[in-house]
């Protein structure tokens, strides 16, 4: 069994990833910020972390870490002219700098693993131009560049991949999917006729962490019900 760190494991996709890994018998160390979490399971350990202010302490984890997942994100949509420089910087700190700082902290322990994997999250908005998505696309575009650069630098020791979902039914996207009418509208625009669920994304993340994806690195995988490729 392996040791995994999931940053942002208290809700949404992060929670689903944690649930899958724990059910498979792995040991998971999951961070939370607002949603205080406790666990009675021996192989699930929660810890508080505000990625805007803190970085994980590697001394609190086992000697070897086999996988690192960074889930924190935001969806701030408004016209470009209304964004301030600080908006972009805060989003970058949450989604990019937070990932960098915490990965650097745990990197020596990942290097001790025989099959280490890192999973980041991008967005379909990087590949497709959507109005009012300037802030999302800017920070997630940085994640995609980081994924490819690190996959080259860390190969063959550590694999690095990213998942780029379309709108998924999680608390993060709640205000865009908070009525049946909104969900139906988004579902109609998707080739597979439904909105993605957290479990859809989590299953792919678990695969990317596992030895089953041992020949895969540097990939940005669009998991979006076909939205990015089917017209």
C-alpha positions as CSV (number, residue, x, y, z in Angstrom):
1,X,0.0,0.0,0.0
2,X,1.1,3.5,-0.7
3,X,1.2,6.9,1.0
4,X,-0.5,9.8,-0.6
5,X,-1.0,13.5,0.2
6,X,-4.1,15.2,-1.1
7,X,-4.1,19.0,-0.7
8,X,-7.8,20.1,-0.5
9,X,-9.3,16.8,0.5
10,X,-12.3,18.1,2.5
11,X,-14.8,18.5,-0.4
12,X,-15.5,18.1,-4.0
13,X,-13.0,16.3,-6.2
14,X,-10.4,16.2,-3.4
15,X,-12.8,14.4,-1.1
16,X,-13.7,11.9,-3.8
17,X,-10.0,11.2,-4.5
18,X,-9.4,10.6,-0.9
19,X,-12.4,8.3,-0.6
20,X,-11.2,6.1,-3.5
21,X,-7.6,5.9,-2.2
22,X,-8.7,5.0,1.3
23,X,-11.1,2.4,0.1
24,X,-8.2,0.8,-1.9
25,X,-6.3,0.5,1.3
26,X,-3.7,3.3,0.8
27,X,-2.8,5.8,3.5
28,X,-3.9,9.3,2.8
29,X,-2.9,12.6,4.4
30,X,-5.6,15.1,3.4
31,X,-5.6,18.8,4.1
32,X,-8.6,21.0,4.9
33,X,-9.1,24.7,5.4
34,X,-12.7,25.7,6.0
35,X,-14.4,22.3,6.4
36,X,-12.9,20.9,9.6
37,X,-12.4,17.1,9.1
38,X,-11.8,14.2,11.4
39,X,-11.4,10.5,10.7
40,X,-11.7,7.3,12.7
41,X,-10.1,5.3,9.9
42,X,-6.5,4.2,10.5
43,X,-5.3,5.0,7.0
44,X,-6.8,8.5,6.8
45,X,-5.2,11.5,8.5
46,X,-6.5,15.0,8.1
47,X,-4.6,18.2,8.8
48,X,-5.3,21.9,8.6
49,X,-3.6,23.9,5.9
50,X,-4.2,27.3,4.4
51,X,-2.2,27.3,1.2
52,X,-2.3,31.1,1.0
53,X,-0.4,31.4,4.2
54,X,1.2,28.0,5.0
55,X,3.3,25.2,3.5
56,X,3.2,21.6,4.6
57,X,5.9,20.4,7.0
58,X,7.5,17.3,5.5
59,X,8.5,16.1,9.0
60,X,4.8,15.3,9.7
61,X,4.7,12.6,7.0
62,X,6.2,9.2,6.4
63,X,9.7,8.9,5.0
64,X,8.4,8.0,1.6
65,X,5.4,9.6,-0.2
66,X,4.2,8.0,-3.4
67,X,1.8,10.6,-4.7
68,X,0.9,14.3,-4.4
69,X,-2.4,15.8,-5.5
70,X,-3.1,19.5,-5.5
71,X,-6.8,20.4,-5.6
72,X,-7.4,24.0,-4.4
73,X,-8.9,26.2,-7.0
74,X,-11.3,29.0,-7.7
75,X,-13.8,30.0,-10.4
76,X,-14.0,33.8,-10.6
77,X,-15.9,34.9,-13.7
78,X,-16.4,38.5,-14.7
79,X,-15.5,40.9,-17.6
80,X,-11.8,41.4,-18.0
81,X,-12.1,45.2,-17.6
82,X,-13.4,44.6,-14.0
83,X,-10.4,42.5,-12.9
84,X,-7.7,44.2,-10.8
85,X,-4.1,43.1,-10.7
86,X,-4.6,41.8,-7.2
87,X,-7.3,39.5,-8.5
88,X,-4.9,37.7,-10.8
89,X,-2.2,37.6,-8.2
90,X,-4.4,36.1,-5.5
91,X,-5.7,33.5,-7.9
92,X,-2.1,32.7,-8.9
93,X,-1.1,32.3,-5.3
94,X,-4.0,29.9,-4.7
95,X,-3.7,27.7,-7.7
96,X,0.0,27.9,-8.8
97,X,2.2,29.2,-6.0
98,X,0.4,27.0,-3.5
99,X,1.0,24.0,-5.6
100,X,4.7,24.9,-6.1
101,X,5.5,25.6,-2.5
102,X,3.9,22.4,-1.2
103,X,5.3,20.2,-3.9
104,X,8.8,21.6,-3.2
105,X,8.3,20.8,0.5
106,X,7.5,17.2,-0.1
107,X,9.7,16.5,-3.1
108,X,12.5,14.8,-1.2
109,X,10.0,12.2,0.1
110,X,8.6,11.7,-3.4
111,X,12.1,11.1,-4.7
112,X,12.4,8.1,-2.3
113,X,9.4,6.4,-3.9
114,X,9.7,3.7,-6.6
115,X,6.6,4.9,-8.3
116,X,5.9,8.5,-7.5
117,X,3.2,10.5,-9.2
118,X,2.0,14.1,-9.1
119,X,-1.5,15.2,-10.2
120,X,-2.5,18.8,-10.8
121,X,-5.8,20.3,-12.1
122,X,-6.2,22.6,-15.0
123,X,-9.5,23.6,-16.8
124,X,-11.1,23.2,-20.2
125,X,-11.0,27.0,-20.3
126,X,-7.2,26.9,-21.1
127,X,-7.8,25.2,-24.4
128,X,-11.1,26.9,-25.3
129,X,-11.7,30.6,-25.3
130,X,-14.6,31.4,-23.0
131,X,-15.8,34.9,-22.2
132,X,-15.3,36.1,-18.6
133,X,-12.7,33.4,-18.0
134,X,-9.5,35.5,-18.1
135,X,-8.5,34.9,-14.5
136,X,-9.3,31.1,-14.7
137,X,-7.4,30.6,-17.9
138,X,-4.4,32.6,-16.8
139,X,-3.7,30.6,-13.6
140,X,-4.7,27.2,-15.1
141,X,-2.5,27.9,-18.1
142,X,0.4,28.3,-15.8
143,X,-0.5,24.9,-14.2
144,X,-0.3,23.3,-17.6
145,X,3.1,24.8,-18.3
146,X,4.3,23.7,-14.9
147,X,3.0,20.2,-15.5
148,X,5.0,19.8,-18.7
149,X,8.2,21.4,-17.4
150,X,8.2,19.3,-14.2
151,X,7.4,16.1,-16.0
152,X,10.6,16.7,-18.1
153,X,12.7,17.7,-15.1
154,X,11.5,14.9,-12.9
155,X,11.6,12.0,-15.4
156,X,12.0,9.1,-15.0
157,X,11.7,9.3,-11.2
158,X,8.4,11.2,-10.8
159,X,5.5,11.3,-13.1
160,X,3.6,14.6,-13.4
161,X,0.2,14.9,-15.1
162,X,-2.8,17.3,-15.0
163,X,-6.5,16.8,-15.5
164,X,-8.5,19.5,-17.3
165,X,-12.2,19.1,-16.6
166,X,-15.2,21.0,-17.8
167,X,-17.7,22.3,-15.3
168,X,-18.2,19.6,-12.7
169,X,-20.9,19.4,-10.0
170,X,-18.9,20.3,-6.9
171,X,-19.3,22.9,-4.2
172,X,-16.7,25.1,-6.1
173,X,-19.1,25.3,-9.1
174,X,-22.2,25.5,-6.9
175,X,-23.5,28.9,-7.9
176,X,-23.4,27.9,-11.6
177,X,-25.2,24.6,-11.0
178,X,-27.5,25.5,-8.0
179,X,-30.8,24.9,-9.8
180,X,-32.1,22.1,-11.9
181,X,-32.5,24.5,-14.8
182,X,-28.9,25.4,-14.7
183,X,-27.8,21.8,-14.6
184,X,-30.1,20.9,-17.5
185,X,-28.7,23.8,-19.6
186,X,-25.1,22.7,-19.0
187,X,-26.0,19.1,-19.6
188,X,-27.6,19.9,-23.0
189,X,-24.3,21.6,-24.1
190,X,-22.3,18.5,-23.3
191,X,-22.0,15.7,-26.0
192,X,-22.6,13.0,-23.3
193,X,-25.7,14.8,-22.1
194,X,-24.8,15.4,-18.4
195,X,-22.7,17.4,-16.1
196,X,-19.6,15.8,-14.7
197,X,-19.5,14.5,-11.2
198,X,-16.6,14.6,-8.7
199,X,-16.3,10.9,-8.9
200,X,-15.7,11.1,-12.7
201,X,-12.6,13.2,-12.1
202,X,-11.5,11.4,-9.0
203,X,-11.4,8.0,-10.8
204,X,-9.0,9.4,-13.3
205,X,-6.8,11.0,-10.6
206,X,-6.6,7.7,-8.8
207,X,-5.5,6.0,-12.1
208,X,-2.8,8.6,-12.6
209,X,-1.5,8.0,-9.1
210,X,-1.4,4.2,-9.6
211,X,1.1,2.0,-11.3
212,X,-1.5,1.4,-14.1
213,X,-0.4,4.8,-15.5
214,X,3.4,4.1,-15.1
215,X,4.1,5.0,-18.8
216,X,2.2,8.3,-18.7
217,X,3.7,11.7,-17.8
218,X,3.6,15.3,-19.1
219,X,-0.1,14.9,-20.1
220,X,-2.9,17.3,-19.9
221,X,-6.0,15.1,-20.0
222,X,-9.3,16.6,-20.9
223,X,-12.0,14.9,-19.0
224,X,-15.1,16.8,-20.1
225,X,-17.7,14.6,-21.6
226,X,-16.3,15.2,-25.1
227,X,-16.8,19.0,-24.9
228,X,-13.3,19.9,-26.0
229,X,-13.2,17.6,-29.1
230,X,-16.8,16.9,-30.3
231,X,-18.8,19.6,-32.1
